[in-house]
Amino acid sequence: MTQTLLIRNALAILTGGRGAAARAAGPDIRVRDGRIDAIGPLSPLPGEPTLDATDCVVYPAWVNTHHHLFQSLLKGDPAGIDATLGPWLSATPLRHRAAFDAELFRLAARVGLVELALSGCATVADHQYLYWPGMPFDPAAILFEEAEALGLRFVLCRGGGTRTRLPEGRPLSSLPAAMQPETLQVFLDDIDRLARLHHDPSPAAMRRIVVAPTSPPWSMAPEELRQCADFARARGLRLHSHLSETVAYQDTVLAQHDTSSVRFCESVGWLGADVWFAHLVKLDADEIALLGATGTGIAHCPQSNGRLGSGISPVRELEAAGVPVSIGVDGAASNEAADMVSETHAAWLMQRARAGEAARAVSRGGVGEHGADAATVEDVVRWGTAGGAAVLGLPGVGTLAPGQAADIAIYALDRDPRHFGLHDPALAPVVSGGRAHLQALLVGGRTVVRDGAVPGLDLREMGRQSRAAVATLISRAR
């Protein structure tokens, strides 16, 4: 039986499109059987349910293309709060790695997914690299269960590797089980298993599997990376990893392979329209051109890159070169506000700051002030919605248009004075910072968030559980 819903009287609608197509006249959207049926001035059908969007702006639901959900219980760790990437990895995620059991992992996943949902995010790509030989629980099963319970689309980027970052002076045999690497065969066999269980190639899939060794310079040998690329493409799976996050990538790849990070990835088959990398902060001009020429994508993670002192990715230059741009929140251990509204706000500001930092006075050979238009709100919304859908290969989501999945975020602007006085209400969720009140989040037409809350979820109880879990992790990591 056909089911419809009419979203009525929105102040503004951003679509995730480009140029004039970035906004829809509205003020109404009809959803029919989980898809957008029409946008414009619409009248209710006889007996049709309605959702009042008065004083609200409507966006496509966000698509988060890079996360580490297990880190949701590792926020604000004093041992890593002021560290750059390398020392931070040792101080926080690696130090707590063995402390996770199935119960703690499940709670961490739930916290992260709820945080994202309450920001208006419908699709989550998690780069899960917490794997070791003989692991006593199945993290993939837990992640899919938690995402399904909330009603979110979930892309598992199956990380891990055949190498580990050894503490200085320690042989591999001396490391605990949780620090031991997998063999390539175990890694690939598990992806085969996961793909059979979960991978859906359809345009608006609820579940996907991606081949995602944790970091090319450190996680696998070159020939193993080539095998992973061939393995993925033979099965129609995408490829994902971290790359060029800090200057350490440049030093490491040059020392090991006498080339740049992007050129190294080219040599092992890790560039193309089916590949996207998180971060891409430290790049040479020829690397940007190569990424663009091959259609390789980026998950831009501005808050984590700022928090770790890594820098600001040259996103405008990348997009101009042809690189598909998306946005990821990264793990909460390096981004204590791992939600998509905070992330897009940071992306909007940081691209302007990067352009302004490069400005030079006319008296010093420059052109004077510039940079304030380096990223528009429409750009950032597109990166965080349609851009994310593009790099994940999900063309049925990410935009508001007839025929697309009804993944819709509706933000109320009448609850917080930060949104009062805006001349263009459509800008509010991105420009005003904080987190706009989420009146509703629809995923495939199903309501996941209603009036700022997940139905049936006791946030205070989840907070109590999280505080107890942090105490447990601290005691186990000593």
DONU-48323 format. One record per atom (N, C-alpha, C): x, y, z. Coordinates in steps of 0.2 Angstrom, whole numbers, plus 2048, in hexadecimal, padded with zeros to 3 digits. Atoms other than C-alpha are relative to their C-alpha. Layout:
<nodes>
XYZ
...
</nodes>
This chain:
<nodes>
8047FA800
800800800
804806800
7FC7FA801
8078117FB
7FF804807
8007FC7FA
80C81C80A
8038077FE
7FE7F9801
80E82F809
801804806
7FF7FB7FB
81483D814
8018067FD
7FF7FA802
81384F811
804805805
7FD7FB7FC
82085B818
7FE8077FE
8047FA802
81886C819
804806802
7FF7F97FD
81D87E81A
807802802
7F97FE7FF
83087E81A
8028077FF
7FD7FA801
83988E81C
8048007F9
7FB801806
84688880F
8027F97FF
7FE806801
84C879807
8078007FC
7FA801803
85E875802
8007F97FD
801807803
85F8667F6
8077FC800
7FA803801
8728627F6
8038007F9
7FE7FF806
8738677E4
8058067FF
7FC7FB802
87E8747DB
7FC8067FD
8027FA803
87B8867D6
7F9801801
8077FF7FF
86988A7D3
7FC7FA803
8038067FE
8648787D7
8017FF807
7FE8017F9
86B87A7E9
7FA801804
8067FE7FC
85A8817EF
7FA7FE7FC
807801803
84887B7EC
7FB805803
8047FB7FE
83A8877EC
7FB7FE806
8058027FB
82F87C7F7
7F9803800
7FE8027F9
82787E804
7FF7F9802
8038077FD
82186C804
8047FB7FC
7FD806803
82885B800
7FC7FA802
8048067FF
81E84B7FD
8057FA800
7FC807800
82683A802
7FB7FB7FE
804806802
81E82B7FA
8047FA800
7FD8077FF
8238197FF
808801801
7F98007FE
83481F806
8048047FB
7FC7FC805
83982A7F7
7FC8077FF
8037F9801
83683D7F3
7FC7FF7FA
805801805
82783E7E8
8008077FC
8017F9803
8268517E5
802805805
7FE7FA7FC
82D8627EB
7FC8067FD
8037FA802
8238727EA
7FA802804
8067FE7FC
81387A7F0
7FB7FA7FF
804806800
80986A7F4
7FA800805
8058007FC
7F88677FB
7FF7F9803
8018077FD
7F4858807
7FB7FC7FC
805805803
7EC8497FF
7FB7FE806
8048027FB
7DD842808
8037FB805
7FD8047FB
7E283B818
8077FF801
7F9800800
7F483E815
803802806
7FC7FE7FB
80083F824
8048067FE
7FC7FA801
809850826
805801805
7FA7FE7FB
81985682E
8018077FF
7FF7F9800
819868833
807803800
7F97FD801
82987182D
800807801
8007F87FF
824883832
806802804
7FA7FE7FD
83388C838
8067FB800
7FB805800
83E87E832
8038017F9
7FD801806
84B87C824
8017F97FF
7FF807801
84D86C81B
8067FF7FB
7FA802803
85D864815
8007F87FE
7FF807801
86185380D
8047FD807
7FC8037FA
86784881C
8077FF7FE
7F8800801
87A84881E
8027F97FE
7FD807802
88583A817
807801803
7FA7FF7FD
894838822
8057FA7FD
7FC805804
8A282F818
8067FE804
7FA8037FC
8AF82C826
7FF801807
8018007F9
8AD827838
8047FB803
7FD8067FD
8B581C845
7FB800807
8058007FB
8A6818850
8027FE807
7FE8037F9
8AF80E85E
803806804
7FD7FA7FD
8B881F862
7FB804804
8057FC7FD
8A7826869
801800808
7FF8007F9
8AD82187A
807802802
7F97FE7FF
8BE828878
801808800
8007F8801
8BA83B878
804803806
7FD7FC7FB
8C5847881
8057FD804
7FB8047FC
8D383B886
806805802
7FA7FB7FE
8E0846890
8067FE7FD
7F9802803
8EE83B889
8018027F9
7FF7FE808
8EA840877
7FD8067FE
8047FA802
8E1850878
8048057FD
7FB7FB803
8F085B873
8057FD7FC
7FB804804
8F984E868
7FE8017F9
801800808
8FB84E855
7FE7F87FF
803807802
8F583E84C
8047FA802
7FC8067FE
90483284F
8007FF807
8018017F8
905835862
7F97FF802
8078017FE
8F2836863
7FE7F97FF
802807801
8F082585B
8027FB805
7FE8047FB
8FB81D868
7FD801807
8037FE7FA
8F4827876
7F97FE802
8078017FF
8E2824873
7FD7FA7FD
803805803
8DB818866
8047F9801
7FC8067FF
8E980B867
8017FE807
7FF8027F9
8EB80C87A
7F97FD803
8078037FE
8D880887C
7FE7FA7FC
802805805
8D77FB86E
7FE7FA803
8018067FD
8D87EC879
7FA800805
8057FF7FA
8CC7F3886
7F97FF7FE
807801802
8BC7F187B
7FE7F9800
803807800
8B17E287D
7FA8027FC
8067FF804
8A17E0873
7FB805803
8057FC7FD
8967E9880
8038087FF
7FD7F9800
8A27F9880
7FF8027F8
8007FE807
8A37F886D
7F98027FE
8077FF802
8907F786B
7FE807802
8027FA7FE
88E806876
8038067FD
7FC7FB804
89B81086D
7FD8027F9
8037FF806
89380D85D
7F9803800
8067FD7FF
882812863
800807802
7FF7F97FE
88882286B
8018047F9
7FE7FC806
89082785A
7FA8007FB
806800805
88182284F
7FB805803
8057FC7FD
87582B85B
8028087FF
7FE7F9801
88083B85A
7FF8027F9
8017FF807
88083A848
7F98017FE
807800802
86D837846
7FD807803
8037FA7FE
869846851
8038067FD
7FD7FB804
874851846
7FC8007F9
803800806
86984C837
8047FB7FB
7FC805804
87483E830
7FD7FA7FF
804807801
86C82F827
8057FB7FE
7FC805803
87B82681F
807801804
7FA8007FC
88B821829
8057FB7FD
7FB805802
89B81A822
805800806
7FC8017FB
8A5813830
8067FC7FE
7F9803801
8B880F82E
8027FC806
7FF8047FA
8B880183A
8077FC800
7FA804801
8CA7FB83D
8027FD807
7FF8047FA
8C87F384E
8007F97FF
800808801
8CD7E1849
8077FE802
7F98037FF
8DA7D584F
7FE7F8800
801807800
8DC7C284E
7FD7FD806
8048037FA
8D07B8859
7FC805804
8047FB7FC
8C67C785D
7F97FD802
8058047FD
8B87C1869
7F98037FE
8067FE802
8AA7CB861
8008037F9
8007FE807
8A47D084F
7FE808800
8027F9800
8A57E384E
7FB8027FA
8047FF806
89D7E383D
7F87FF802
8078027FF
88D7DA843
7FD806805
8027FB7FB
88C7E7852
7FE8067FC
8017F9804
88D7F6846
7FA8007FC
806800804
8807F083A
7FA7FF804
8068017FC
8747EB848
7FE807803
8017FA7FD
8767FC851
7FD8057FA
8027FB805
874806840
7F87FE7FE
807802802
8647FB83C
7FB802805
8047FE7FA
85D7FE84D
7FE807800
8017F9801
85E81184A
7FC8027F9
8037FE806
858810838
8058047FB
7FB7FC804
868817830
8037FC7FB
7FC804805
871812820
807800803
7F98027FD
88280A824
8047FD7FB
7FA802805
89280881A
8057FE805
7FA8027FC
89F7FD823
8068007FB
7FA800803
8B080181D
8057FC804
7FD8057FC
8B97F2823
808801800
7F97FF7FF
8CA7F7829
8047FB803
7FB8057FD
8D97EF831
8068007FB
7FA801804
8E97E9829
8057FA802
7FB8057FF
8F87DD828
806802804
7FA7FD7FC
9047E9831
7FD804806
8027FC7FA
9037F2842
805805801
7FB7FB7FE
90C801848
8037FE807
7FD8027FA
9187FA854
803805805
7FD7FC7FB
91D803864
8087FF7FF
7F9801801
92F807862
8047FB804
7FC8057FC
93B7F9867
7FC7F9801
8048067FE
92D7EC869
7FF7FB7FA
802805805
92C7DC85E
7F97FF7FF
807802801
91B7D7857
7FE7FB804
8028067FC
91B7C7861
7FE802807
8017FE7F9
91B7D1871
7FA804801
8067FC800
90B7DB86D
7FA7FC802
8068047FE
8FA7D6875
7FC7FE7FA
804803806
8ED7CD86A
7FD8067FC
8037FB803
8E47DD867
8048057FB
7FB7FC804
8F37E585F
8037FC7FA
7FD805806
8F77D6853
7FC8027FA
8047FF806
8F37D9841
7FD7F97FD
803806803
8E97CD836
8047FE7FA
7FD801806
8EF7C4827
7FB8027FA
8047FD805
8E97CA816
7FA7FB7FE
805805802
8DF7BA813
7FA801805
8067FF7FB
8D57BC823
7FD8077FF
8037FA801
8D27CE81F
7FB8007FA
804801806
8CC7CA80D
7FA7FB802
8058057FF
8C27BB813
7FA803804
8057FC7FC
8B97C6820
7FB8047FC
8047FB804
8B47D3813
7FB7FC7FB
805804804
8AD7C5808
7FA7FE804
8058027FB
8A37BF817
7FB806800
8057FA7FF
89C7D081A
7FD8027FA
8037FE806
8997D4808
7FA7FB7FE
806805801
88E7C4807
7FA802804
8057FF7FB
8857C9816
7FC806800
8037FA800
8827DB814
8008057FA
7FF7FB805
8887E3804
7FA8017FB
8067FF804
8797EB7FA
8038057FB
7FD7FC805
87F7F37E9
7FA8057FE
8057FC803
86E7FC7E7
801808802
7FE7F8800
86E8107E5
7FE803807
8027FD7FA
8668137F6
8017FA806
7FF8067FB
86D804800
800802807
7FF7FF7F8
86B802813
8077FE802
7FA8037FE
87B7F8814
8057FF7FA
7FA801805
88C7F880B
8067FE803
7F98027FE
89D7F180D
8058037FC
7FB7FD804
8AD7F9808
8077FD803
7F98027FE
8BF7F3808
804806802
7FD7FA7FD
8C97FF813
8067FE805
7FA8017FB
8DA7FA81A
801807803
8007FA7FC
8DE807827
8038067FD
7FC7FB803
8EC81181F
8057FD7FC
7FB803804
8F680D810
807800802
7F98017FE
907812816
8027FC805
7FE8047FA
906808826
7FC7F9800
8058067FF
8F87FA824
8027FA7FC
7FE806804
8FE7EF816
8068027FB
7FB7FF805
90C7EC80A
7FD8027F9
8037FE807
90A7F37F8
7FC7FA7FD
803805803
9067E27F1
7F97FE803
8068017FC
8F97DF7FE
7FA8057FE
8047FA802
8F17F07FA
7FD7FF7F9
803801807
8F07EB7E7
7FB7FA800
8048057FF
8E87DB7EC
7F9802803
8067FD7FD
8DB7E47F6
7FC8047FB
8037FC805
8D77F07E8
7FD7FB7FA
803805804
8D57E17DC
7FA7FC802
8058047FD
8CB7D77E8
7F9804801
8067FC7FF
8BF7E67EB
7FC8017F9
8037FF806
8BC7EA7D9
7FD7FA7FC
803806803
8B97D87D4
7F97FF803
8078027FC
8AA7D87E1
7FC807800
8047FA800
8A47EA7DD
800804806
7FF7FC7F9
8AA7F17EE
8048067FF
7FC7FA800
8B18027F1
8067FF804
7F98007FC
8C28067F9
800807804
7FF7FA7FC
8C5812807
806800805
7FB8007FB
8D3817813
802807802
7FD7F97FE
8DC82681B
8068017FB
7FA7FF804
8E982F811
802808801
7FD7F9800
8F483F812
7FD804806
8037FC7FA
8ED844823
805805803
7FA7FC7FD
8FE84B829
8068007FC
7FA800803
90F84F824
8047F9801
7FD8077FF
91483D82B
7FF7FC7FA
802805806
90B83581C
8068027FB
7FB7FE806
91783F810
8077FD802
7F98037FE
92783A81A
8007F9800
800807800
92282881C
8007FD7F9
800803807
91D82580A
8068027FC
7FA7FF804
92C82E803
8067FC802
7FA8047FD
93882480F
7FF7F97FD
802807801
92F81380B
8007FF7F8
801802807
92B8157F8
8038067FB
7FD7FB804
9348257F2
7FB8037FB
8057FD804
92482D7EC
7FB804805
8057FD7FC
9158377F2
7FB7FB802
8068047FE
9068307FB
7FB7FE7FB
805801805
8FA8327ED
8037FC7FA
7FD804805
90782B7E0
8017F9802
7FF8077FE
90A81C7EB
7F97FD7FF
807803801
8F78197EB
7FE7FE7F9
801801808
8F781A7D8
8037FA7FF
7FC806802
90480D7D7
7FD7F9803
8038067FE
8FA8007E1
7F98007FF
807801803
8E98037D8
7FB803805
8047FD7FB
8E280E7E6
7FE8077FE
8037FA802
8DC81D7DC
7FA7FE7FB
806801805
8CB81E7D2
7FA802803
8067FE7FE
8B98227D3
7FD7FC806
8028047FB
8B68147DF
804800806
7FB7FF7FA
8C381A7EC
7FE807803
8007F97FC
8C18287F9
8057FF806
7FB8007FA
8CE82D806
7FD805805
8017FC7FA
8CB835817
806805800
7FB7FA7FE
8D584681A
8038037FA
7FD7FC806
8E084A80B
802807802
7FF7F97FD
8E7859815
8078027FC
7F97FE802
8FA85980F
8017FD7F9
800802807
8FA8587FC
8048057FC
7FD7FC805
90585E7EE
7FC8027FA
8047FF806
8FE8667DE
7FF7FB7FC
801806804
9018577D4
7FC7FB803
8048057FD
8F984C7E0
7F8802800
8077FD801
8E98577E0
7FE7FE7F9
802801807
8E98567CD
7FF7F87FE
801807801
8EB8437CD
7FA7FD804
8068017FD
8DD8417DA
7FA8027FC
8057FE804
8D284B7CF
7FF7FC7F9
800803806
8D78437BF
7FD7F9800
8038067FF
8D28327C6
7FA7FF803
8078007FC
8C28377CF
8007FD807
7FF8027F9
8C98327E0
7FD805804
8047FB7FB
8BE8397EE
803801806
7FE7FE7F9
8C18417FF
7FA800805
8047FE7FB
8B984080F
803805804
7FD7FA7FD
8BD851816
7FE800808
8018007F9
8BE851829
803806804
7FC7FA7FE
8C286382E
801800808
7FF8007F9
8BF861841
8057FC803
7FB8057FE
8CA852844
8078037FE
7FA7FD802
8D785A839
803806804
7FF7FA7FC
8D686A843
8027FE807
7FF8027F9
8D6861854
8077FD801
7F98037FF
8E6857850
8058047FD
7FB7FB803
8EF866848
8027FE7F9
7FD803807
8F085D837
8008057FB
8017FB805
8EA86C82D
7F98007FD
806800803
8DC870821
8017FE7F9
800803807
8D9866811
7FE8057FB
8017FB805
8DA870801
7F97FE7FC
806803803
8C886B7FD
7FE8047FA
8027FC806
8C48797F1
8057FE7FA
7FB802805
8D48757E7
7FE7F87FD
802807802
8CF8627E7
7FA8007FC
807800804
8BD8657E1
8018037F9
7FE7FD807
8C48717D3
8037FB7FC
7FC805804
8CF8637CE
7FC7FA7FD
804806801
8C18567CD
7FF7FB805
8018057FA
8C184E7DE
7F9800803
8078007FC
8B08497E5
801801807
7FF7FE7F9
8AF8517F6
7FA7FE804
8058027FB
8A584A805
803802806
7FE7FE7FA
8A684D817
7FF7FA805
8008057FA
8AA841826
802803806
7FF7FD7FA
8AA845838
8067FD803
7FA8037FD
8B983983C
7FE7FD807
8018037F9
8BA83084D
7FF805805
8027FC7FB
8B383885C
806801805
7FA7FF7FC
8C4836865
8058057FD
7FD7FA803
8CB843859
7FC8067FE
8057FB802
8BB84D857
7FB7FF805
8058017FB
8B184F867
7F98027FF
8077FF803
8A285585D
7FF7FD7FA
801804806
8A0847851
7F98007FD
807800803
89084D849
8018047F9
7FF7FD807
88D854837
7FF807800
8027F97FF
88686583C
807803802
7FA7FD7FE
896869845
8068007FB
7FB801805
8A1862837
7FF8047FA
8027FB806
89886C829
802807802
7FE7F97FD
89A87C834
8078017FF
7F97FF800
8AC879836
8038007F8
7FE800807
8AE875823
7FF8067FD
8017F9803
8A688581E
805805803
7FC7FB7FD
8B188F82A
8077FF7FD
7F9801801
8C2886827
8028017F8
7FE7FF807
8C1887814
8018087FF
7FF7F9800
8BF89A816
806802803
7FA7FE7FC
8CD89B823
8067FE7FC
7FA802804
8D9891817
8018057FA
8007FB805
8D589D809
803807802
7FE7FA7FD
8D78AC814
807800802
7FA8007FE
8E78A681B
8058017FB
7FB800806
8EF8A580A
8008077FD
8007F9803
8EA8B8806
806804802
7FA7FC7FF
8F88C4804
7FE8077FF
8027F9802
8F78D7805
8028027F9
7FE7FD807
8F88E17F5
807802800
7F97FD800
9078EA7FB
8067FA801
7FB805800
9108D97FD
7FF7FB7FA
801804806
90B8D27EC
7FA7FC7FF
806804800
8FA8CB7F0
7FB8047FD
8067FD803
8E98CF7EB
7FB803805
8047FD7FB
8E28D47FB
7FB7FB804
8048047FC
8D48CD806
7FC7FB7FB
805805804
8CB8BD7FF
7FF7FA805
8018077FC
8C58AC805
7F9800803
8068017FD
8B48B080C
7FB7FC7FC
805804804
8AB8A77FE
8037F97FE
7FC806802
8B78987FE
7FB7FA800
805805800
8A988D803
7F9803802
8077FE7FE
896891803
7FD7FB804
8048057FD
88988980D
7FD7FB7FB
802805804
8828817FE
8057FB7FE
7FB804801
89387A7FA
8017FB806
7FF8047FB
89587380B
7FA7FB801
806805800
88386B80B
8017FB7FA
7FF805806
8878637FA
8067FB802
7FB8057FE
89785C801
7FE7FB805
8028047FB
88F855810
7FA7FB7FE
806804802
88084D806
8017FD7FA
7FF803806
88184A7F4
8077FE7FF
7F9802800
89484A7F5
8027F9803
7FF8077FC
89483C802
7FD7FB7FC
804806803
8878327F8
8047FE7FA
7FC801806
8938347E8
8067FB802
7FA8047FF
8A282D7F1
7FF7F9803
8028067FE
89981F7F9
7FC7FC7FB
804804805
89081A7E9
7F97FF801
8078017FE
87F81D7EF
7FC8067FC
8037FB804
8778287E1
7F8801802
8077FF7FF
8658257E8
7FF804807
8017FB7FA
8698307F8
8048067FF
7FB7FB800
8718407FC
7FD8077FD
8037FA802
86584C7F3
7F9800801
808800800
8538527F4
7FE8027F9
803800807
84B84F7E3
7FB7FA800
804805801
83D8457DD
8037F97FE
7FC807802
8428327DC
8057FE805
7FB8017FB
84F8347EA
7FD7FD806
8028037FA
84E82A7FA
7FF806805
8027FA7FC
845835807
804800807
7FC7FF7FB
854838812
800807801
8027F9800
84F849819
802802807
7FF7FD7F9
855853828
7FC807800
8057FA7FF
84986182E
802803807
7FD7FC7FA
85186E83A
7FB806802
8047FB7FD
846879845
804806802
7FC7FA7FF
84C88B846
7FD805806
8047FC7FB
840891854
8027FE807
7FE8027F9
849889863
806803803
7F97FD7FE
85A892864
8018077FE
7FF7F9803
85E8A4863
8068017FB
7FB800805
86D8A0859
7FD8007F9
803800806
86189E84B
7FB8067FF
8057FA801
8578AE84E
8048067FC
7FD7FA804
85A8BD842
8047FE7FA
7FD802806
8618B3834
7FC8037FA
8037FE806
85D8BB823
7FE7FB7FB
801805804
85E8AB81A
8007FA804
8008057FB
85889D825
8037F97FD
7FD807802
85E88F819
8077FF802
7F98007FE
87089381F
8017FD807
8008007F9
86C890831
8047FA803
7FD8067FD
87287E835
8088007FF
7F9800801
88388182D
803806803
7FC7FA7FE
887893831
800802807
8017FE7F9
881894843
8037FC805
7FC8047FB
88B88784B
7FB7FC804
8048047FB
88587C859
7FC7FA7FC
804805803
877870854
7F9802800
8077FE801
86787584D
7FB7FB802
8058057FD
85886D855
7FD7FC7FA
802804805
85485E84A
7F87FE801
8078017FF
84185E848
7FE7F97FE
801806802
84184E83E
8067FE7FC
7FC803805
84D842835
7FD7FA7FD
803805804
846837828
8067FC7FC
7FB804803
850828821
7FC7FB7FB
805804804
847820812
7F9801802
8067FE7FE
838829818
7FE7FE807
8028027F9
838821829
803805805
7FD7FB7FB
83A82D838
8047FD805
7FA8027FC
84A82A841
801804806
8007FB7FA
84A83A84C
7FA8047FF
8067FC7FF
83B843852
800805805
8007FA7FB
83B85485B
8067FF804
7F97FF7FC
84E85385F
8017F9804
7FF8067FC
84D841866
7FF7FA7FC
801807803
84F82F860
7FA7FD804
8058037FC
83E827865
8027FA804
7FE8057FC
84081B873
807800803
7F97FF7FE
852820877
800804806
7FF7FD7FA
856825889
807803800
7F97FD800
865831886
804801806
7FD7FF7FA
868834898
8037F9802
7FD8077FE
86A82189B
8067FE7FC
7FB801804
87582088C
807804802
7FA7FD7FD
88082D894
8037FD806
7FD8047FA
8818248A4
8047FA7FE
7FC806802
88681489B
8078027FD
7FA7FE803
89381E892
805802805
7FB7FF7FB
89B8258A1
8037FA804
7FE8067FD
89C8148A9
8057FC7FB
7FB804805
8A480D899
8068047FF
7FA7FC800
8B181B899
8047FE806
7FC8027FA
8B68168AA
8037F97FF
7FD807801
8B88048A5
8058007FB
7FB7FF805
8C2809896
807802803
7FA7FD7FD
8CE8138A0
8037FB805
7FD8057FC
8D08058AD
8047FB7FC
7FD806803
8D47F88A0
8068037FC
7FA7FE804
8E0803896
806802804
7FA7FE7FC
8EC8068A4
8057FA800
</nodes>
